[in-house]
Structure formats: C-alpha cells, structure tokens
Amino acid sequence: MLGQGTRSDGGAAFAPAINRLVVLLAEGQGLGKVRDDLDPHLAAAQALILMVGYLSMEAVVAASARPLGADEPSLRERWRDAAVDLVVAGVSAS
C-alpha cells in the first residue's frame, strides 16, 4: 500500500498524507460519523490515489468534461468538489 512505503518508486512520500487521513477516518469511526466496516488505511489510500490520479490526468478529464458556462466554477474546482462528495458519501455512516 502507498502509505507503507513498500515500493521503491516514492510511495513513501505519500505516507504523511495517508496517515493523516487514516487518523481522521478512525476518529470519525469512533464518533459514529464514518462507517464501522470501512478500513481506514484502504480508504485513505484510495482517496489520495483519486486526487493524484486526477492531477496526473487533468488534461484527459478536461477533454471529457462538459463545457463550462461563464458563471460556473473552474473544472478543477468542480472536480475537487465532486471527488470530495464521492469520498465523503462513501465513508459516511448515515
């Protein structure tokens, strides 16, 4: 897994971010806000991979997105908000 630094390709560089997400998810489980059946380590790595994947493929995302209207938020902002909604909905206990 990325946070465990088992690969020699720099995955350990993500360990602090993953560890922080693990703590947040575990605390959320303790408060009843995050699903108990969720593995905080796996969910944290998946959330980070989602964002890193987007950043590395932003041009592909832009090419496949619907056109922006003049008063709409930027594609990056729209995608960030949608990604956060996806992760939060996936981990929420309610």
N, C-alpha and C positions, 0 to 999 in steps of 0.2 A: 504494500500500500504506500502511497506517496508520503504520508507522514512518518512512516517508519524508516525511511531512508535506506531501503534495501536495494535500491538501484543506484548505479554509479552515474546516472545521467542528470544529477542535480535535483532529484526528487526531494532530497533532504532540505532544500531551500524553502519548500512549502510547509515544512513541519511546524513552524511557529503559527502560521495561519490556521492550519488544520487543527492544531492543539487548542487554539483559542475557540474555534467553532465546536470542538468536542466538549469543552468545558461549558459553553453556552447551551448546547443541546442537553447535556447531562443535568445542568441546573434546571433547565426547562422541564425535563422529565420529573425532577424532584418536586417541582411546583405544580405538576399536573398539566402543564401547557404543551408539552411535547409527548407524542405517543410513547408508551412504555415498550412497545415491541420494536422500536427503532434502535438500530446500532449506531450510537453517536459517531463512532470512528468512520464507519462506512458512509453515513450521511454527510459528514463534514468533508470527506474526500470527494464525494460526488458533487457537492455544492461548489467546491473550489475548482474542480475539473470543468464544470459547466461554465464558470466565468473565464477560466484560462482558455478553454476551447473557443469561446466567443471572441476573446481578444485576438487569438491567433487566426481566426477565420472571419473577421469582421467584414471583409470585402465580399465574401460569399453571402453572409447574412444580408448585407446591404443590397446585393443584386437580387435577392429573393423577396425582399420586403416590399410592401405596398408603398406607393409614393407618399411623401409627406405633404400635408397641407401647410399653408403659410403660418397657421396658428398652432401647429402641433409641436410637441416636444421632439427633440432630435432622435434619430434612430437609436443612438447609444442609450439615451435616457429611457426611451420606450422599451428597449430590450432589457435594460437593467431592471426596470420596474416589473416587467413580466417574469424575468428569471427569479427575482425575489419572491414574487407572488407564488410561483410554481414551487419553490423550495419550502416556503412557509406553509402553504396549503398541504404539502406532502408530509410535513413533520407535525402539524398541529394535532393536538389531542381532541379538539372539538370539531 
